Amino acid sequence: MKAIINGKIILENSILNDYILLYDKEIIDIIKKDEFNIDCIEEFIDAKENFVSPGFIDLHIHGSGGFDIMDATFEAVNNISKSIVKTGVTSFLPTTMTMSKKDIIKSLENIRKCINKVEGAKIHGVHLEGPFISKKCKGAQREEYILKPDYEFIKPYLDILKIITFAPEEDEKYVFMENMKKHKNIILSIGHTNATFEQALRAMDNGVNYVTHTFNGMSGFHHRNPGVIGAVFSRNIYCEIIADTIHVHKGFFQAFIDINKKDKVILITDSMRAGCMKCGEYELGGQKVIVNETSAKLEDGTLAGSILKLNEAVKNIKDNTNYKLNEIVNMASINPARAINIDDKLGSISREKIADLIIFDENINILKTIINGNIVYEVKS
């Protein structure tokens, strides 16, 4: 048995002071400091009045540390998983790009092989972003590889798929959606879509319960033409947000969460290979990307994913809203866990859940990352 002492423990609904967290591979108990003899514990971590939090879960990430999921090698996936533990991420969904069918299949097969072998953050499946998207809202995805939603294409990978981003207006006669209704464990997400308000609502009434990087890559809101955003605001569904203050204006964070409800907002990074790297020239989906201190863009100025770290997203929401820290942490932990149905074991600090934990300071700088009860990253003092 191990213990974390002198930490402010972040629960779903509160933050505990003067408590001790007992754990091994799983969380054993949370007890009052004055009711436990710390001399009984051989191994403990002194959190030094910093925060003890559930590990973050990133449901939308393409790359980090100089590697991309579409590299389709164990080295790439493993290095991404090791890179993002520095940002507090303990679980993630490797996210694909709109590339050739051959490249997508190669990436999916590689992820399947990597799932239980990576040395850092754990993989819980795949987020398939494209190729079933709108050419009008493709963003940094390559138009020549965009396809109509095709159930037969993804059928061999139903065991690893967790989220599929698609444009419902491209799903002729809603055949794809009807086929996917048989697979309750896979989320259909509306994204990179030029759907009308009515088309989006119909999709949501037919099983779509998730939104990919809300606002970005979709028809916007107008009071006489509400578009996808109007539909999103009309339904109680999970909504991703890239809270880097570039993809969405920081002044709208508060209203966005107020409208969509704090238990439905999911912080994601949409990070590409330049995440956790220096400024310079990189590649995304076979396209040149120019990265500076704040953003990643194609040569024509189109945003190409992000270089956001998930701990930075938490801080940006903290600095620009009146939500409590535990409520914001939920947006990076229990909310994504519930979205993909892994909240029985992950996403919050409670008895018998897996000990995937992080310790961070007032500025959300990650000091330690713990996975399955073992330290996988720490800042040396």
Long-range contacts (C-beta under 8 A, 24 or more apart in sequence): 1-28, 1-41, 2-41, 2-43, 2-44, 2-45, 2-373, 3-38, 3-41, 3-43, 3-44, 3-45, 4-44, 4-45, 4-47, 4-52, 4-357, 4-359, 5-33, 5-38, 5-44, 5-45, 5-46, 5-47, 6-46, 6-47, 6-48, 6-49, 7-47, 7-49, 7-50, 7-51, 7-52, 7-359, 8-47, 8-49, 8-50, 8-51, 8-52, 9-51, 9-52, 9-349, 10-51, 10-52, 10-53, 10-54, 10-325, 10-326, 10-329, 10-349, 11-326, 11-348, 11-349, 11-350, 12-326, 12-330, 12-334, 12-348, 13-326, 14-326, 15-51, 15-324, 15-325, 15-326, 21-52, 21-349, 21-357, 23-355, 23-357, 23-373, 24-355, 24-373, 25-354, 25-355, 25-372, 25-373, 26-352, 26-353, 26-354, 26-355, 26-373, 27-349, 27-350, 27-351, 27-352, 27-353, 27-354, 27-355, 28-351, 29-351, 30-349, 30-351, 45-359, 45-368, 45-375, 47-359, 50-359, 50-360, 50-361, 50-362, 50-367, 51-325, 51-359, 51-360, 51-361, 51-362, 52-349, 52-357, 52-358, 52-359, 53-88, 53-329, 53-333, 53-349, 53-357, 53-358, 53-359, 53-360, 54-329, 54-333, 54-334, 54-346, 54-347, 54-348, 54-349, 54-356, 54-357, 54-358, 55-88, 55-89, 55-90, 55-91, 55-121, 55-333, 55-346, 55-356, 55-357, 55-358, 55-369, 55-370, 55-371, 56-87, 56-88, 56-89, 56-90, 56-91, 56-267, 56-310, 56-311, 56-314, 56-332, 56-333, 56-358, 57-89, 57-90, 57-91, 57-92, 57-124, 57-332, 57-333, 57-336, 57-337, 57-342, 57-346, 57-347, 58-84, 58-89, 58-91, 58-92, 58-93, 58-121, 58-268, 58-269, 58-271, 58-310, 58-332, 58-336, 59-92, 59-93, 59-127, 59-162, 59-163, 59-240, 59-266, 59-268, 59-336, 59-339, 59-340, 60-93, 60-95, 60-127, 60-129, 60-163, 60-212, 60-213, 60-240, 60-268, 60-269, 60-270, 61-89, 61-92, 61-93, 61-94, 61-95, 61-268, 61-269, 61-270, 61-271, 61-275, 62-95, 62-96, 62-97, 62-129, 62-270, 62-271, 62-272, 62-273, 62-284, 62-305, 63-271, 63-272, 63-273, 63-274, 63-275, 64-271, 64-273, 64-275, 64-276, 64-277, 65-273, 65-275, 65-276, 65-277, 66-273, 66-274, 66-277, 67-273, 68-97, 68-272, 68-273, 68-283, 68-284, 69-94, 69-95, 69-96, 69-97, 69-107, 69-111, 70-96, 70-97, 70-99, 70-103, 70-107, 70-285, 72-103, 72-106, 72-107, 72-109, 72-110, 73-110, 74-110, 74-113, 74-114, 74-117, 77-110, 77-111, 77-114, 77-118, 77-123, 78-114, 78-117, 78-118, 78-119, 78-120, 80-120, 81-118, 81-119, 81-120, 81-121, 81-122, 81-123, 82-118, 82-119, 82-120, 82-121, 83-120, 83-275, 83-276, 84-120, 84-121, 84-271, 84-275, 84-276, 84-309, 84-310, 85-120, 85-121, 85-369, 85-371, 85-376, 85-377, 86-276, 86-309, 86-366, 86-369, 86-377, 87-276, 87-309, 87-310, 87-311, 87-312, 87-366, 88-310, 88-311, 88-314, 88-332, 88-358, 88-360, 88-364, 88-366, 88-369, 89-121, 89-310, 90-121, 90-122, 90-346, 90-356, 90-357, 90-358, 90-369, 90-370, 90-371, 91-121, 91-122, 91-123, 91-124, 91-337, 91-342, 91-346, 91-356, 92-121, 92-122, 92-123, 92-124, 93-123, 93-124, 93-125, 93-126, 93-127, 93-162, 93-163, 93-340, 94-123, 94-126, 94-127, 95-126, 95-127, 95-128, 95-129, 95-270, 96-126, 96-127, 96-128, 96-129, 96-130, 97-129, 97-130, 97-141, 97-142, 97-284, 97-285, 98-129, 98-130, 98-131, 98-133, 98-138, 98-141, 98-142, 98-145, 98-146, 98-285, 99-131, 99-142, 99-145, 99-285, 99-286, 100-145, 101-131, 101-145, 101-147, 101-153, 104-128, 104-131, 108-157, 108-160, 111-160, 112-157, 112-159, 112-160, 115-160, 119-376, 120-371, 120-376, 120-377, 121-371, 122-356, 122-371, 124-162, 124-340, 124-342, 125-160, 125-161, 125-162, 125-163, 125-340, 126-157, 126-160, 126-161, 126-162, 126-163, 127-162, 127-163, 127-164, 127-165, 128-154, 128-157, 128-161, 128-163, 128-164, 128-165, 129-165, 129-191, 129-192, 129-212, 130-165, 130-192, 132-164, 132-165, 132-166, 132-167, 132-170, 132-171, 132-176, 133-165, 133-166, 133-167, 133-170, 133-191, 133-192, 133-193, 133-217, 134-167, 134-169, 134-170, 134-192, 134-193, 134-194, 134-195, 136-194, 137-167, 137-192, 137-193, 137-194, 137-217, 137-218, 137-219, 138-192, 138-217, 139-192, 139-216, 139-217, 139-302, 139-303, 139-304, 140-284, 140-285, 140-287, 140-289, 140-298, 140-302, 140-303, 140-304, 140-305, 141-192, 141-285, 142-285, 142-286, 142-287, 148-172, 149-175, 149-176, 149-177, 150-176, 151-175, 151-176, 151-179, 151-180, 158-183, 158-186, 161-186, 162-186, 162-187, 162-340, 163-187, 163-189, 163-210, 163-212, 163-340, 164-188, 164-189, 165-189, 165-190, 165-191, 165-192, 165-212, 166-190, 166-191, 166-193, 167-191, 167-192, 167-193, 167-194, 167-195, 168-193, 168-195, 168-199, 168-200, 168-202, 168-203, 168-208, 169-193, 169-194, 169-195, 169-196, 169-199, 171-203, 174-202, 174-203, 174-206, 177-203, 177-206, 177-207, 177-208, 178-206, 180-207, 181-206, 181-207, 185-341, 187-238, 187-339, 187-340, 189-240, 190-218, 190-228, 190-232, 191-217, 191-218, 192-217, 192-218, 193-217, 193-218, 193-219, 193-228, 194-218, 194-219, 195-219, 195-227, 195-228, 195-231, 196-225, 196-227, 197-225, 197-226, 197-227, 197-228, 197-230, 197-231, 200-227, 200-228, 200-230, 200-231, 200-232, 201-231, 201-234, 201-235, 204-231, 204-235, 204-237, 208-237, 209-237, 209-238, 210-237, 210-238, 210-239, 210-240, 210-339, 211-237, 211-238, 211-239, 211-240, 212-240, 213-240, 213-241, 213-242, 213-247, 213-268, 213-270, 214-239, 214-240, 214-241, 214-248, 214-256, 214-260, 215-241, 215-247, 215-248, 216-242, 216-247, 216-248, 216-303, 232-260, 233-259, 233-260, 236-261, 236-264, 237-264, 238-264, 238-265, 238-266, 238-335, 238-339, 239-264, 239-265, 239-266, 240-266, 240-267, 240-268, 241-265, 241-266, 241-267, 241-268, 242-268, 242-269, 242-270, 242-306, 242-308, 242-313, 243-267, 243-308, 243-313, 243-316, 243-317, 244-294, 244-295, 244-306, 244-307, 244-308, 244-312, 244-313, 244-316, 245-316, 245-320, 246-294, 246-295, 246-303, 246-306, 247-303, 247-306, 250-316, 250-319, 250-320, 251-320, 253-316, 253-317, 253-320, 253-321, 254-320, 254-321, 254-322, 254-323, 257-317, 257-321, 257-323, 257-331, 262-323, 262-327, 262-330, 262-331, 263-330, 263-335, 264-335, 265-331, 265-335, 266-331, 266-332, 266-335, 266-336, 266-339, 267-310, 267-313, 267-314, 267-317, 267-331, 267-332, 268-310, 268-313, 268-336, 269-306, 269-308, 269-309, 269-310, 269-313, 270-305, 270-306, 270-308, 271-305, 271-306, 271-307, 271-308, 271-309, 272-296, 272-304, 272-305, 272-306, 272-307, 274-307, 275-306, 275-307, 275-308, 275-309, 276-309, 277-307, 311-360, 311-364, 311-365, 311-366, 312-364, 314-364, 315-363, 315-364, 318-364
